[in-house]
Amino acid sequence: MVHFVGAGSGAVDLITVRGARLLGEADVIIYAGSLVNPELLKYAKADCAIHDSAKLTLEQVIAIIREAEAAGKTTVRLHTGDSSIYGAVREQFDELEKLGIEYDVCPGVSAFCGAAAALRAEYTLPDVSQSVIITRAAGRTPVPERESLRSFAQHQATMVLFLTTSLADDAQRELIAGGYAPETPAAIVYKATWPDQRIYRCTVGTLGDTVRDNGLTKTSLIVVGGFLGDNYDRSKLYDPGFTTEFRQAER
């Protein structure tokens, strides 16, 4: 059996209870060493075989899993955050299905949730934004033109940009060209929820300078939108003048 486990956004205690249990039961752990907090490996039992997938190809990962399966062992494939977002898991699922190897998925706390917690922010504020666009800038790995930052910026929704810190100048130009005003609030969260987490508040128009001035290169999220400002409407959910399924409006 193979368990794909979301490691969480960084802090060791942000892995799920299920994820921690699966790590403790695993005979083999293949973890994304470039991003996963190595402290999580302390959940592993003493005789667990541990492999860093940052040094491996897909074919090598599958070979390790096949060997473990042949020996009747349980494998945990430990991915950063939640594996459904930029986790490159679909290709692993497909290979395992070809081989008839059973697998399941344990969700994790994504870095975009960790960033919101670090900022003490709500992505979906009434009359500001009711949508969150999770995307990245085009770099060595292309992005479909219909999903360019410029096209998404037209919506003026909350945007969370993964894998974009090293492309901050390009992102800044595209966001402004798409419709965000240069003074639109933005923030860069470095290693959200890790012990060395840092937050840099800026604007869309100063994204590039903020990245350069603080020597940021990776393991950072860029968030953009009016949700970082001070103006929003009160939610109807707790408005005394609004009737819900559970209470009547006060007169």
C-alpha positions in Angstrom: 0.0 0.0 0.0 1.2 3.5 -0.8 -0.1 6.5 1.1 0.4 10.0 -0.4 0.6 12.3 2.6 0.4 16.1 2.6 3.2 17.3 5.0 1.5 20.6 5.7 2.8 24.1 5.1 6.0 23.8 7.2 5.4 23.7 11.0 5.9 20.1 12.2 2.6 20.1 14.2 0.6 21.2 11.2 0.6 17.7 9.7 -2.7 16.0 10.1 -3.2 13.4 12.9 -3.7 10.8 10.1 -0.6 11.9 8.3 1.5 11.6 11.4 0.1 8.1 12.1 0.9 7.0 8.5 4.4 8.3 8.8 4.9 6.3 12.0 3.6 3.1 10.4 5.6 3.4 7.2 8.4 1.0 6.2 9.5 3.3 3.4 9.2 7.1 3.2 9.9 9.0 0.0 9.8 12.7 0.8 10.2 15.9 -1.2 13.4 17.0 0.5 13.7 20.4 -1.2 10.5 21.6 0.5 9.3 19.2 3.3 10.4 20.1 6.8 12.9 17.3 7.7 11.8 17.4 11.3 8.7 15.5 10.1 10.9 12.5 9.6 11.2 12.1 13.4 7.7 10.6 13.2 9.3 7.6 11.3 10.2 4.4 13.1 13.8 3.6 13.6 14.1 1.0 10.8 12.2 3.0 8.2 14.0 3.4 4.9 14.0 7.1 3.9 14.6 8.5 0.4 14.8 12.1 -0.7 12.8 12.5 -4.0 14.6 15.8 -4.8 17.4 13.7 -6.1 15.2 11.2 -8.0 13.3 10.9 -11.2 9.7 9.7 -11.5 11.0 6.4 -12.7 13.3 6.0 -9.7 10.5 6.9 -7.3 8.3 4.2 -8.8 11.1 1.7 -8.7 11.5 2.2 -5.0 7.8 1.8 -4.5 7.8 -1.4 -6.6 10.6 -2.9 -4.6 8.7 -2.0 -1.3 5.5 -3.6 -2.6 7.3 -6.8 -3.7 8.6 -7.1 -0.1 5.2 -6.5 1.4 6.1 -3.1 2.8 4.1 0.1 3.3 5.2 3.3 1.6 4.5 6.9 2.4 5.0 9.4 -0.4 5.4 12.7 1.6 4.6 15.8 -0.4 4.8 19.4 0.8 1.6 21.3 1.7 -1.3 19.5 0.1 -0.3 17.2 -2.8 -3.2 18.4 -5.0 -1.5 21.7 -5.7 1.7 21.6 -7.8 2.4 18.2 -6.3 3.1 16.3 -9.6 1.1 13.4 -8.2 -1.1 12.5 -11.1 1.7 11.0 -13.0 2.6 8.9 -10.0 -1.0 7.7 -9.6 -1.1 6.7 -13.2 2.1 4.6 -12.9 0.8 2.9 -9.8 -2.5 2.1 -11.5 -0.6 0.5 -14.4 1.2 -1.7 -12.0 -1.9 -2.6 -10.0 -0.5 -1.0 -6.8 -3.1 0.3 -4.3 -2.7 3.9 -3.0 -4.7 6.5 -1.2 -4.3 10.2 -0.4 -4.1 12.0 3.0 -4.7 15.8 2.5 -2.5 18.4 4.1 -2.5 22.1 5.0 -1.5 24.0 1.9 1.0 26.8 2.0 -1.8 29.2 0.8 -3.6 28.4 4.0 -0.5 28.9 6.0 0.2 32.3 4.3 -3.3 33.5 5.2 -2.8 32.4 8.8 0.6 34.2 8.9 -1.0 37.4 7.5 -4.1 37.0 9.8 -6.1 37.6 6.7 -9.3 36.4 5.1 -9.1 35.8 1.4 -12.8 36.2 0.8 -14.1 39.5 2.1 -17.7 40.7 1.2 -17.7 43.3 -1.6 -13.9 42.8 -2.1 -13.4 39.3 -3.4 -15.3 36.1 -3.2 -12.9 34.1 -5.2 -9.3 32.9 -4.8 -7.1 32.3 -7.8 -4.2 30.0 -7.1 -1.7 30.1 -10.0 1.9 30.8 -10.9 3.9 32.9 -13.4 5.2 31.3 -16.6 8.8 30.4 -16.4 10.8 27.3 -17.4 7.5 25.4 -17.1 4.9 27.2 -19.3 1.4 28.2 -18.4 -1.5 28.1 -20.8 -2.1 31.5 -22.3 -5.7 31.4 -21.2 -4.3 31.2 -17.6 -1.8 34.0 -17.8 -1.4 36.4 -14.9 -2.5 39.2 -17.2 -5.8 37.4 -18.0 -6.5 36.4 -14.4 -5.8 40.0 -13.2 -8.8 41.2 -15.0 -11.0 39.6 -12.4 -9.6 41.6 -9.6 -10.0 38.6 -7.4 -7.7 37.5 -4.6 -4.6 35.9 -6.2 -2.1 33.5 -4.6 1.1 33.0 -6.6 3.1 29.9 -6.1 6.6 29.3 -7.6 6.8 33.0 -8.7 9.3 34.7 -6.4 12.1 34.5 -8.8 9.8 35.9 -11.5 8.5 38.8 -9.4 9.4 41.5 -12.0 7.5 39.6 -14.7 4.6 39.0 -12.4 4.5 42.7 -11.4 4.3 43.8 -15.1 1.6 41.2 -16.0 -0.6 42.0 -13.0 -0.5 45.7 -13.7 -1.1 45.1 -17.4 -4.1 42.9 -16.6 -5.7 45.6 -14.5 -4.4 45.7 -10.9 -3.5 49.2 -9.9 0.1 49.6 -8.8 -1.0 50.6 -5.4 -3.0 47.3 -4.9 -2.0 45.7 -1.6 0.3 42.7 -1.8 2.5 40.6 0.4 5.2 38.0 0.2 5.3 35.3 2.8 8.6 33.5 3.1 8.3 29.9 4.5 4.8 30.3 5.9 4.4 28.6 9.3 8.1 27.6 9.5 10.1 28.8 12.5 11.9 31.3 10.3 8.8 32.6 8.6 9.0 36.2 7.4 6.3 38.6 6.0 6.9 41.4 3.6 4.0 43.7 2.9 4.2 45.8 -0.2 2.1 46.7 -3.3 1.7 45.2 -6.7 3.9 48.0 -8.0 6.8 47.2 -5.6 6.8 43.4 -5.8 10.0 43.2 -7.8 11.9 45.7 -5.5 10.6 43.9 -2.3 11.9 40.5 -3.6 15.3 42.0 -4.5 15.7 44.1 -1.3 15.1 41.1 0.9 17.1 38.5 -1.1 14.1 36.2 -1.7 14.5 33.5 -4.3 12.1 30.6 -3.4 9.9 29.0 -0.7 7.8 32.2 -0.8 4.2 32.9 -1.7 3.0 36.1 -3.3 -0.5 37.2 -2.4 -2.3 40.1 -4.1 -5.6 41.8 -3.7 -7.9 44.2 -1.8 -8.4 41.6 1.0 -5.1 43.0 2.4 -6.7 46.5 2.6 -9.0 48.0 5.3 -12.2 48.4 3.4 -14.9 45.6 3.2 -18.6 45.0 4.0 -19.7 43.2 7.1 -20.7 39.6 6.5 -24.4 38.9 6.4 -23.8 35.6 8.4 -23.7 37.4 11.7 -25.7 40.5 10.8 -28.5 40.9 13.4 -30.7 42.2 10.6 -30.3 39.1 8.4 -32.5 36.0 8.7 -30.8 32.6 8.4 -31.9 29.0 8.7 -30.9 29.1 12.3 -32.2 32.5 13.6 -34.6 35.3 12.7 -33.5 38.8 12.0 -33.9 41.3 14.9 -36.4 43.9 14.3 
